[in-house]
Amino acid sequence: GWDMKKVEGSQQFFPADLVLLAMGFLGPEARVLGDEIEKDARKNVKTPAGKYCTNVEGVFAAGDARRGQSLIVWGINEGRMAAREVDLYLEKNTNLPVTGGIVKRTAHEILGRVAEVN
């Protein structure tokens, strides 16, 4: 396992509008979800093919957590797709863009996609 330790005098402060944390590939989700969340053979968070929901209700995975260490462009793309799936899960509707721009869907199509996610 891993353990963080405080090092006196090592603190630095940087003004920022946005901070993105890259925590490495040590599996910090295990500390939050324990053994509840299913993993694939490579120890990545397991999701159905083409989806971002996990076996834990209301928990979604994307990017390195889902596919393993990869290019940042894959993480960004999966983050966008996962955001759409989360939006559908929470709101039963989404207008979030996908690759190629905003896709308008009928209520019937949206409800069908929500049923697939659940």
N, C-alpha and C positions, 0 to 999 in steps of 0.2 A: 504494500500500500504506500501511500504518500502522506506527508504531513507538512503543513506550512508552519514556519517558525518566524517570529518577529525578530528582526535584526535592528537593534537600537541605532539611530542615526542614519538609517537607510531611506527614510521617508522623503519623497519629493512630491511637489504639487505642480500641476500643469493646468492652466485654464483651457477649457475645451467646451465645445457645443455638443459633442457626441463622443462617447467612449465605447469601443468595441473590445471585449475581452477575449483573448485567445488563450484558453486554459490548458491546451495540450490534449493529449489523447489518453488520459489516465482514467477515464470513466467516472467523472464526478456525479453523473446521474445515479450511480449506485448508492451514494450517500443520501440522496433525496428519495428515491423509489425503492431502494433495497433490491431484493431479488424479484420483485413483482414484474418488472419490465422484461419482456422477452428479448433475447439477443439472437443474432444469426450465428453461423459457424465461425465468422471472423470477429465475433464479439461486438458487432455494431448493433444499434437499436433496430429491432426487426419491425418492418411495416409491410402491409400487403403490397404487391407489385403495383407501381404507379400511384401509390397513395402515401400519406404521411402520418396517418393515425397509427397508434400503437395498440397493444392489447390492454393498456390501462386507459379507462374511460377519460376523455378530455386531455390526454397527453399525446402530443405530436412530435415527430422528429424529422429533421432535415439536415442536409449538408454532411459534414464530417461525422456527425453522430449516427447518421443513417447509412451512409455509403462508405465510410472510412476516409482516411486522409486523401484529399483530392485537390483539384484546382479551386481557387476562390470563386471563379465564375460559376462552377457547379453549385457551390454553397449558396451564392446569391440567387441563382435560378430556383434551387430547391426551396430556399427561404420564401420566395415569392409564391411558389406553388403551395407550400404549406400554409402560408397566410391565407390564401384563398380557401383552402380546406377548413381552416380554423373558422374563418368568416362564415362559411356554409354551416358548420357545426353549431356555431353560436347564434347566428342570425337567420339561418335557413335561406339565405340569399347572399349574393356577392356581386359587386361590380368591380372588384379588384382586377387589374390587368393581368394577362398571361402573355406568354411569348406570342408576338404578332399583334398585340394591342388588346383593347377591351372587347370581350365577346359577350354580346347580348344574348340572354337565354330566356325562354319562356318559363312561366311558373312551373309548368309540368316538367320541363327538363331539370330545373333546379331541385324540385322535390325528389325527382328520381335520383339525382346525384347525392342528395342528403341521405336518402334511404341506403344507398350503396356505402356511404361513409359509416353510417351507424350499423 
